[in-house]
């Protein structure tokens, strides 16, 4: 049995339902209209960015790309819940989080076009670069959180991963270590139901990801990952708890990947159009838009303005990354070591 002070809630926490109606008034966070509009605008920007990336890849102007379509609420809602001094540690699908923390759009495109300079994190953003190996970023996030605790920093580490990562040892080792040392870390699993072509039910015999928290003596919670209000509320509470020294939380955002796993994948080989259409009706942006329309803070003119602004930002980012000076081959020796080891320095000189 879990410890008495550890909460494991396997019900899906929801505030805003698929029809755009508030079904949990008591838990609705205190958000001003401008806050809600910012959520909507960031979600639209993330989708425009994503749609453009897919087109650029198909045109041969970008390399393999992992779409976030359908997961905007899980990413924007969570990213708005942590503070400037907090760290976020991404996998390869968190462009919505990068966008929310004001990462330069052109640098994101630059990275996905194969130029590693796009992941030279700006000094004013606490983030690690994109992690392609599944689950490998989880122990890194726990290490950051442990360092924050040891050094008395007022900073929480938030790590993102998919349901497939919970089948990797990195997840179990990271969660166990975080529980033992009660580090200020928040684990966000975007359970989008598919690990490439493997469905969630074949990833684990457990009914949920959240219940795995029991084994590590930490809190576990499930949230409707397409409900931006619910995600914001749950993550904000988890970050506050971690900051107060009360330990980590495992959050399972129940959502869905509407696109292919990456542009190298074909979802028609392993799932049905009916399943995808069912989840399209749960679209996080459409859901928020219905709510805003009912509240009188959305209209067609506003939507057109938001869409045009997003397209203009993405267009400018595309021009900027494609006009950048190409990397030099010698750059392969930079940004790896602070000081090159003698043998690598010798290789660099030979290469020159």
matplotlib code that plots the C-alpha trace (Angstrom):
import matplotlib.pyplot as plt

x = [0.0, 1.3, 2.3, -0.6, 0.6, 1.0, -2.0, -2.6, -5.7, -6.5, -9.5, -8.9, -8.9, -10.9, -12.1, -13.1, -15.0, -15.0, -17.9, -16.0, -18.0, -16.6, -17.5, -15.4, -16.0, -14.4, -11.0, -11.0, -7.8, -8.0, -7.3, -8.0, -9.3, -5.8, -4.3, -6.8, -6.2, -2.5, -3.1, -5.1, -2.6, 0.3, -1.6, -2.4, 1.2, 2.4, 0.1, 1.0, 4.7, 4.0, 2.1, 4.8, 7.5, 5.6, 5.4, 9.1, 10.0, 7.9, 9.6, 13.1, 13.9, 13.9, 14.9, 12.7, 10.3, 8.1, 4.7, 3.0, -0.4, -3.1, -0.8, -0.9, -2.8, -0.5, 2.5, 1.4, -0.8, 2.1, 4.8, 2.7, 2.7, 6.4, 8.5, 11.4, 14.0, 12.6, 14.2, 12.5, 14.0, 12.4, 12.2, 11.8, 8.2, 8.1, 8.2, 5.1, 7.0, 10.0, 7.6, 5.9, 9.2, 10.0, 12.7, 13.6, 11.4, 14.1, 16.5, 13.9, 13.6, 17.4, 17.7, 15.1, 16.8, 19.9, 21.9, 22.9, 23.4, 19.7, 20.0, 22.5, 20.2, 20.0, 21.4, 18.0, 16.3, 16.8, 16.5, 18.4, 18.6, 16.2, 16.8, 16.2, 17.0, 13.8, 13.8, 17.4, 16.5, 14.7, 17.8, 19.3, 16.2, 16.4, 20.1, 19.3, 16.6, 18.9, 21.6, 19.0, 18.1, 21.7, 22.5, 19.4, 18.1, 14.5, 14.2, 12.1, 13.0, 10.2, 10.8, 8.7, 8.4, 5.9, 4.2, 6.9, 9.6, 7.9, 9.1, 12.7, 15.0, 15.8, 12.2, 12.2, 15.7, 14.9, 11.5, 13.0, 15.9, 13.6, 11.4, 14.3, 15.9, 12.6, 14.0, 12.0, 11.1, 7.9, 7.5, 5.1, 4.2, 2.2, 0.4, -0.5, -1.6, 1.0, 4.8, 5.4, 3.2, 2.9, -0.3, -0.3, -1.8, 1.3, 3.6, 2.5, 0.0, -0.7, -4.0, -2.3, 1.0, 0.1, -0.3, 3.4, 4.1, 3.1, 6.2, 8.4, 6.4, 5.5, 2.3, 0.7, -2.2, -4.0, -5.2, -7.1, -4.2, -6.5, -7.9, -5.5, -7.1, -6.8, -3.2, -2.3, -3.9, -2.3, 1.2, 1.0, 0.1, 2.9, 5.5, 4.4, 4.6, 8.1, 9.3, 8.1, 10.2, 7.4, 8.7, 8.1, 4.9, 4.2, 1.6, 0.0, -1.5, -4.0, -3.9, -3.4, -0.9, -3.0, -0.1, 2.4, 5.0, 7.5, 7.6, 9.3, 6.2, 2.8, 0.1, -2.4, -0.4, -1.3, -4.4, -7.8, -9.2, -12.1, -9.8, -8.1, -11.4, -12.6, -9.7, -9.9, -13.3, -11.3, -9.1, -7.6, -7.7, -11.3, -12.3, -10.8, -12.2, -15.7, -15.3, -13.9, -16.8, -19.3, -17.5, -17.5, -13.7, -13.4, -14.8, -13.9, -12.0, -9.9, -9.2, -8.1, -5.8, -4.3, -3.8, -2.3, 0.1, 1.2, 1.7, 3.8, 6.0, 6.5, 7.2, 9.8, 11.4, 11.5, 13.3, 15.7, 16.8, 17.1, 19.2, 21.6, 25.3, 25.8, 27.8, 31.5, 32.8, 35.2, 32.2, 31.9, 34.6, 32.8, 30.0, 30.9, 33.7, 34.4, 38.1, 39.0, 40.9, 44.4, 43.5, 40.5, 42.5, 45.0, 42.2, 41.0, 44.4, 44.7, 41.3, 42.2]
y = [0.0, 3.5, 5.7, 7.6, 11.0, 9.9, 10.5, 8.3, 9.4, 7.2, 9.2, 11.6, 15.2, 17.5, 21.1, 21.8, 19.1, 18.4, 20.8, 23.7, 23.7, 24.0, 20.8, 21.4, 25.0, 24.4, 23.6, 26.2, 28.2, 32.0, 33.1, 36.5, 36.9, 37.9, 34.7, 32.6, 34.5, 33.9, 30.1, 30.2, 32.3, 30.1, 26.9, 28.4, 29.5, 26.0, 24.4, 26.9, 26.2, 22.5, 22.6, 24.6, 22.3, 19.3, 21.2, 22.2, 18.5, 17.3, 19.9, 18.7, 21.9, 20.1, 16.7, 14.1, 16.0, 14.9, 16.6, 17.8, 18.2, 17.3, 17.7, 21.6, 21.8, 19.3, 21.4, 25.0, 24.4, 22.8, 25.3, 28.2, 26.7, 26.8, 29.9, 31.5, 30.0, 26.5, 24.0, 22.0, 18.9, 17.9, 14.8, 15.4, 16.5, 19.5, 22.4, 23.8, 24.1, 25.7, 28.2, 29.0, 29.9, 32.2, 30.1, 31.6, 30.0, 30.2, 28.2, 25.5, 25.2, 25.4, 22.4, 20.3, 21.2, 19.4, 22.3, 21.6, 25.4, 25.6, 23.9, 26.3, 27.3, 31.0, 32.1, 33.3, 30.0, 27.1, 24.0, 21.1, 20.4, 18.0, 14.4, 11.9, 8.6, 7.6, 8.2, 9.2, 12.8, 11.6, 10.9, 14.2, 16.1, 14.3, 15.2, 18.9, 18.7, 17.0, 19.7, 22.4, 20.8, 20.4, 24.0, 25.4, 26.9, 27.9, 25.9, 22.9, 20.6, 19.5, 16.6, 15.5, 12.1, 9.8, 6.6, 4.6, 6.0, 4.4, 1.0, 2.1, 1.7, 5.4, 6.2, 3.7, 4.7, 8.4, 8.1, 5.9, 8.2, 11.2, 9.5, 8.4, 11.8, 13.8, 16.0, 19.0, 17.3, 17.0, 14.1, 14.8, 11.8, 12.8, 9.5, 9.9, 6.3, 5.2, 4.6, 4.7, 1.7, 0.1, 0.8, 1.7, -1.6, -3.4, -1.0, -2.1, -4.4, -1.5, 0.3, 3.7, 5.4, 7.4, 4.3, 3.5, 6.3, 3.9, 1.9, 5.0, 6.5, 9.6, 11.2, 10.2, 11.9, 11.6, 14.6, 15.2, 16.3, 18.0, 20.3, 23.3, 24.5, 21.1, 20.6, 24.1, 23.5, 20.1, 21.1, 24.4, 22.5, 19.9, 22.6, 24.5, 21.2, 20.4, 24.0, 23.7, 20.6, 18.1, 15.9, 14.9, 14.2, 11.9, 13.4, 11.4, 13.7, 11.6, 12.9, 11.7, 12.2, 13.2, 13.0, 10.3, 9.5, 11.4, 12.3, 8.9, 7.1, 6.1, 5.8, 4.3, 1.0, 0.5, 2.5, 3.2, 6.5, 6.1, 6.2, 9.3, 11.0, 10.3, 12.0, 14.9, 15.7, 16.2, 18.7, 21.0, 24.2, 23.7, 23.0, 26.2, 28.2, 27.0, 28.1, 31.5, 32.1, 31.3, 33.7, 36.5, 36.6, 35.0, 36.1, 35.5, 38.8, 37.8, 34.4, 35.8, 38.2, 35.4, 33.2, 35.9, 36.9, 33.3, 32.9, 36.1, 34.9, 31.5, 33.0, 35.3, 32.4, 30.3, 33.1, 33.7, 30.1, 29.5, 32.6, 31.8, 31.2, 27.4, 25.6, 24.9, 21.3, 22.4, 23.2, 19.5, 20.1, 22.9, 22.9, 19.4, 20.1, 23.3, 22.4, 19.9, 16.8, 16.6, 13.7, 15.7, 18.8, 16.9, 15.6, 19.2, 20.4, 17.5, 18.3, 22.0]
z = [0.0, -0.7, 2.2, 3.9, 2.7, -0.9, -3.3, -6.3, -8.3, -11.3, -12.4, -15.2, -13.8, -16.1, -15.9, -19.5, -21.4, -25.1, -25.7, -24.2, -20.9, -17.4, -15.6, -12.5, -11.3, -8.0, -9.5, -12.3, -11.9, -11.4, -14.9, -16.4, -19.9, -21.1, -19.6, -21.4, -24.7, -24.2, -23.9, -27.1, -29.0, -28.0, -28.9, -32.4, -32.8, -31.9, -34.5, -37.2, -36.5, -36.6, -39.8, -41.5, -40.3, -41.8, -45.1, -45.0, -44.4, -47.3, -49.6, -48.6, -46.6, -43.2, -41.9, -40.0, -37.8, -34.9, -34.9, -31.7, -33.3, -30.7, -27.8, -27.6, -24.4, -22.6, -23.6, -23.4, -20.3, -18.5, -19.6, -18.4, -15.0, -14.2, -13.4, -15.3, -13.0, -13.4, -15.7, -18.4, -20.0, -23.3, -25.5, -29.2, -29.4, -27.1, -29.5, -27.9, -24.6, -26.3, -28.0, -24.6, -22.9, -25.9, -27.6, -30.9, -33.6, -36.2, -34.0, -33.6, -37.3, -37.6, -35.4, -37.2, -40.5, -39.2, -37.8, -34.2, -33.6, -33.3, -29.9, -28.4, -25.6, -24.9, -21.6, -20.3, -20.8, -18.4, -20.7, -22.0, -25.7, -27.4, -26.4, -29.3, -27.4, -25.7, -22.0, -21.7, -20.6, -17.4, -15.2, -16.5, -15.1, -11.8, -11.6, -12.2, -9.5, -7.0, -7.7, -7.1, -3.8, -2.6, -3.5, -2.0, -5.3, -5.7, -8.9, -10.1, -12.9, -15.2, -17.6, -20.6, -22.1, -23.9, -22.8, -24.6, -22.3, -19.3, -20.7, -20.4, -17.4, -17.5, -16.3, -13.4, -12.3, -12.5, -10.7, -8.0, -7.3, -7.2, -4.7, -2.5, -2.4, -2.6, -5.3, -6.7, -10.0, -11.9, -14.4, -17.3, -19.4, -22.5, -23.0, -26.6, -26.8, -29.3, -29.1, -32.8, -33.9, -30.4, -28.6, -24.9, -23.8, -25.2, -23.4, -20.0, -18.3, -15.8, -16.5, -16.2, -16.1, -13.0, -10.8, -11.4, -8.9, -6.1, -6.5, -5.9, -3.1, -5.0, -6.0, -9.2, -11.0, -14.4, -16.2, -19.5, -21.6, -24.1, -21.4, -21.1, -17.8, -16.1, -17.3, -16.0, -12.6, -12.0, -13.1, -11.2, -8.0, -8.6, -9.2, -6.1, -4.1, -5.4, -4.7, -1.1, -0.6, -0.6, -3.3, -7.0, -8.9, -11.8, -14.1, -16.9, -19.5, -21.4, -24.9, -28.5, -31.4, -34.4, -36.9, -37.7, -35.0, -37.2, -40.9, -41.4, -40.1, -41.6, -39.0, -41.5, -41.2, -37.5, -36.5, -38.0, -39.4, -37.1, -34.0, -35.3, -36.1, -32.6, -31.1, -33.5, -31.9, -28.7, -30.3, -27.5, -29.6, -30.8, -27.2, -25.8, -28.7, -27.8, -24.2, -25.3, -27.7, -25.0, -22.6, -25.3, -25.6, -29.0, -32.4, -36.0, -36.3, -33.3, -34.7, -38.0, -36.2, -34.1, -37.1, -39.2, -36.4, -36.0, -39.7, -39.9, -37.0, -38.5, -42.0, -40.5, -38.6, -41.8, -43.8, -41.0, -40.5, -44.3, -44.8, -42.0, -42.8, -43.1, -40.4, -41.0, -40.8, -38.1, -35.9, -35.1, -32.5, -30.7, -28.1, -26.8, -24.3, -22.5, -23.0, -25.7, -24.4, -25.9, -28.3, -29.6, -29.9, -32.0, -34.3, -34.7, -35.8, -38.2, -39.6, -40.1]

ax = plt.figure().add_subplot(projection="3d")
ax.plot(x, y, z, "-o")
ax.set_aspect("equal")
plt.show()
